[in-house]
């Protein structure tokens, strides 16, 4: 099915060591590669990215494969992933500080939320919500009855970015300015709010696949947790 939809994605960027107009942040997958580091993973390929797959039998995304450009269909899901990543990065950064003793360690990566426009072939992975787990599914998603929709697409294009300030707000404004220069897109400070929290419903005609269990909570819960990380990072690790 060929169509266009809007979804959420999360990235991380390395903060600048010094303030300079030459600083050009690279949006990078926030996967932490090792328990003794806060290094991050695969870079996003410019404003527009097209999926590839190691398989020679199909073009991404394929409903029986995990290939494709991923994006969350629900704001709550995107924000919960951001909070989880912030807690993990903060925890690992604190552990590195303890290991380094009197020697300073680099600031942790800054987490970035963004809206992207997906196009070409698109499929929907419907993640099952664990039975009995606390969750909130907006009324427009009730037809999914206990599932959390996530997109996989052929192509994704950046539309708008938010510099979350998580897990450490240091140099957030410098990162925001640099992202605007680098990608020539809006790059706002903080978490999304107001009308930006609303995404169109998942189109009914898109093919669907089901993935393992997960939990979904409300936007308000995620905003409260973000504030907790910034005010008292030790509490968020308990």
C-alpha positions as CSV (number, residue, x, y, z in Angstrom):
1,X,0.0,0.0,0.0
2,X,1.4,3.4,-1.0
3,X,0.4,6.4,1.1
4,X,1.7,9.1,3.4
5,X,1.4,9.2,7.2
6,X,3.1,11.2,10.0
7,X,4.8,9.5,12.9
8,X,7.3,10.1,15.8
9,X,10.9,9.1,16.0
10,X,13.6,9.5,18.7
11,X,17.3,10.2,18.1
12,X,20.3,11.3,20.2
13,X,23.0,13.9,19.5
14,X,26.4,14.3,21.1
15,X,26.6,17.8,22.8
16,X,29.3,20.2,21.7
17,X,32.5,20.3,23.7
18,X,32.5,24.1,23.1
19,X,30.1,26.6,21.6
20,X,30.9,27.2,18.0
21,X,29.0,27.9,14.7
22,X,31.0,25.0,13.2
23,X,29.2,22.5,15.4
24,X,27.0,20.2,13.3
25,X,25.0,17.6,15.3
26,X,24.1,14.3,13.7
27,X,20.8,12.7,14.5
28,X,21.7,9.2,15.6
29,X,19.8,6.2,16.9
30,X,19.9,6.3,20.7
31,X,20.9,2.6,21.1
32,X,23.5,2.3,23.8
33,X,26.1,-0.2,22.6
34,X,27.7,-1.3,25.8
35,X,27.1,-1.2,29.5
36,X,30.3,0.8,30.2
37,X,29.6,3.6,27.7
38,X,27.0,6.1,26.5
39,X,28.0,5.8,22.8
40,X,25.1,5.9,20.4
41,X,24.3,4.0,17.3
42,X,23.3,4.4,13.6
43,X,23.1,7.9,12.1
44,X,20.0,9.2,10.3
45,X,20.9,9.9,6.6
46,X,20.1,13.6,6.2
47,X,16.6,15.1,6.1
48,X,15.2,12.2,4.1
49,X,16.1,8.5,4.7
50,X,15.2,5.4,2.6
51,X,15.1,2.0,4.1
52,X,17.4,-0.8,3.0
53,X,17.4,-4.6,3.8
54,X,20.0,-7.3,3.7
55,X,17.5,-9.6,2.1
56,X,17.6,-9.9,-1.7
57,X,14.1,-11.4,-1.9
58,X,12.0,-8.3,-1.1
59,X,12.0,-4.5,-0.9
60,X,11.5,-2.8,2.5
61,X,9.3,-2.7,4.4
62,X,8.2,-6.4,4.2
63,X,5.4,-7.6,6.5
64,X,7.4,-10.8,7.3
65,X,10.7,-8.9,8.0
66,X,11.8,-6.2,10.4
67,X,13.1,-3.9,7.7
68,X,11.8,-0.3,7.1
69,X,12.0,3.2,8.5
70,X,10.4,3.0,11.9
71,X,8.1,5.6,13.5
72,X,5.7,5.5,16.4
73,X,2.0,6.1,15.5
74,X,1.1,7.2,19.1
75,X,2.6,10.3,20.9
76,X,2.4,8.5,24.2
77,X,4.5,5.6,22.9
78,X,7.2,7.9,21.5
79,X,7.4,9.9,24.7
80,X,7.6,6.7,26.9
81,X,10.5,5.5,24.8
82,X,12.2,8.9,25.2
83,X,11.8,8.7,29.0
84,X,13.1,5.2,29.2
85,X,16.2,6.1,27.1
86,X,16.8,9.2,29.3
87,X,16.8,7.2,32.5
88,X,19.2,4.6,31.0
89,X,21.6,7.2,29.6
90,X,21.5,9.1,32.9
91,X,22.2,6.0,34.9
92,X,25.1,5.0,32.7
93,X,26.6,8.5,32.8
94,X,26.4,8.5,36.6
95,X,28.1,5.1,36.7
96,X,30.9,6.4,34.4
97,X,31.4,9.4,36.7
98,X,31.8,7.1,39.7
99,X,34.3,4.9,37.9
100,X,36.3,7.9,36.7
101,X,36.9,9.3,40.2
102,X,38.2,12.9,40.1
103,X,38.4,12.9,36.3
104,X,35.5,14.5,34.3
105,X,33.5,12.5,31.8
106,X,31.7,13.8,28.7
107,X,28.1,14.9,29.0
108,X,25.6,12.3,28.0
109,X,23.9,12.5,24.5
110,X,20.9,14.7,24.2
111,X,17.6,13.0,23.2
112,X,15.7,14.5,20.3
113,X,12.1,13.8,19.4
114,X,10.9,14.4,15.9
115,X,7.9,14.2,13.6
116,X,8.6,12.5,10.3
117,X,6.5,12.0,7.2
118,X,6.5,8.4,6.0
119,X,5.9,7.6,2.3
120,X,6.1,4.8,-0.2
121,X,5.0,1.3,1.0
122,X,4.0,1.4,4.7
123,X,3.0,-1.4,7.1
124,X,1.8,-1.2,10.7
125,X,3.2,-3.4,13.5
126,X,0.6,-3.8,16.1
127,X,2.3,-4.5,19.5
128,X,0.2,-6.3,22.0
129,X,-0.4,-4.5,25.3
130,X,0.3,-6.8,28.2
131,X,-3.0,-8.0,29.8
132,X,-3.7,-6.1,33.0
133,X,-0.9,-3.7,32.5
134,X,-1.6,0.1,33.1
135,X,-2.2,1.7,29.7
136,X,-4.1,4.4,28.0
137,X,-5.3,4.1,24.4
138,X,-7.0,7.2,22.9
139,X,-10.6,6.6,21.7
140,X,-9.6,6.8,18.0
141,X,-7.4,3.7,18.5
142,X,-10.0,1.6,20.2
143,X,-10.5,-0.5,17.0
144,X,-7.0,-1.9,17.8
145,X,-8.4,-3.3,21.1
146,X,-5.2,-3.8,23.2
147,X,-2.6,-3.2,20.5
148,X,-0.1,-0.3,20.0
149,X,0.4,0.6,16.3
150,X,3.9,1.3,15.0
151,X,4.8,2.2,11.4
152,X,7.5,0.7,9.2
153,X,7.9,2.6,5.9
154,X,9.9,2.7,2.7
155,X,11.0,6.4,3.2
156,X,11.0,8.9,6.0
157,X,11.4,12.7,5.9
158,X,12.1,15.0,8.9
159,X,9.4,17.6,9.5
160,X,10.0,19.1,13.0
161,X,12.4,18.4,15.9
162,X,12.2,18.9,19.7
163,X,15.4,19.1,21.8
164,X,14.0,17.5,24.9
165,X,16.7,18.5,27.4
166,X,16.9,14.9,28.5
167,X,18.8,13.4,30.3
168,X,20.8,16.6,30.9
169,X,19.6,20.1,29.8
170,X,23.1,21.5,29.5
171,X,23.7,23.1,26.1
172,X,20.2,22.3,24.9
173,X,19.8,25.8,23.3
174,X,23.1,25.4,21.5
175,X,22.0,22.0,20.2
176,X,18.7,23.4,19.1
177,X,20.3,26.3,17.2
178,X,22.8,23.9,15.5
179,X,20.0,21.4,14.5
180,X,18.2,24.3,12.8
181,X,21.4,25.2,10.9
182,X,22.2,21.6,10.0
183,X,18.8,20.3,8.9
184,X,17.0,23.6,8.1
185,X,14.0,22.6,10.2
186,X,12.2,23.8,13.3
187,X,14.0,22.6,16.4
188,X,12.1,23.5,19.5
189,X,13.2,23.3,23.2
190,X,11.4,20.9,25.5
191,X,8.8,18.2,24.9
192,X,6.0,18.5,22.4
193,X,2.8,20.1,23.6
194,X,-0.6,21.4,22.4
195,X,-1.6,20.7,18.8
196,X,1.8,19.1,18.2
197,X,0.8,16.1,20.4
198,X,-2.0,15.2,17.9
199,X,-1.4,12.8,15.0
200,X,-3.9,11.6,12.5
201,X,-5.4,8.1,13.1
202,X,-3.7,5.2,11.5
203,X,-5.2,4.6,8.1
204,X,-7.5,1.5,8.0
205,X,-6.1,0.3,4.7
206,X,-2.5,-0.3,5.9
207,X,-1.4,-3.9,6.3
208,X,-0.8,-5.0,9.9
209,X,1.5,-7.4,11.8
210,X,1.7,-8.2,15.5
211,X,4.7,-7.9,17.7
212,X,5.6,-8.8,21.4
213,X,4.0,-7.4,24.6
214,X,4.5,-3.8,25.7
215,X,2.9,-1.1,27.9
216,X,1.5,2.3,27.0
217,X,0.9,5.1,29.5
218,X,-0.4,8.7,29.2
219,X,1.3,11.8,27.9
220,X,0.8,13.4,31.4
221,X,2.7,10.6,33.0
222,X,5.6,11.0,30.6
223,X,5.8,14.7,31.2
224,X,5.9,14.2,34.9
225,X,8.7,11.6,34.6
226,X,10.7,14.0,32.4
227,X,10.5,16.6,35.1
228,X,11.6,14.1,37.7
229,X,14.7,13.2,35.7
230,X,15.7,16.8,35.4
231,X,15.0,17.7,39.1
232,X,16.3,14.5,40.8
233,X,17.9,12.0,38.5
234,X,18.7,9.5,41.3
235,X,14.9,9.1,42.1
236,X,14.2,8.1,38.5
237,X,16.5,5.1,38.8
238,X,14.7,3.5,41.8
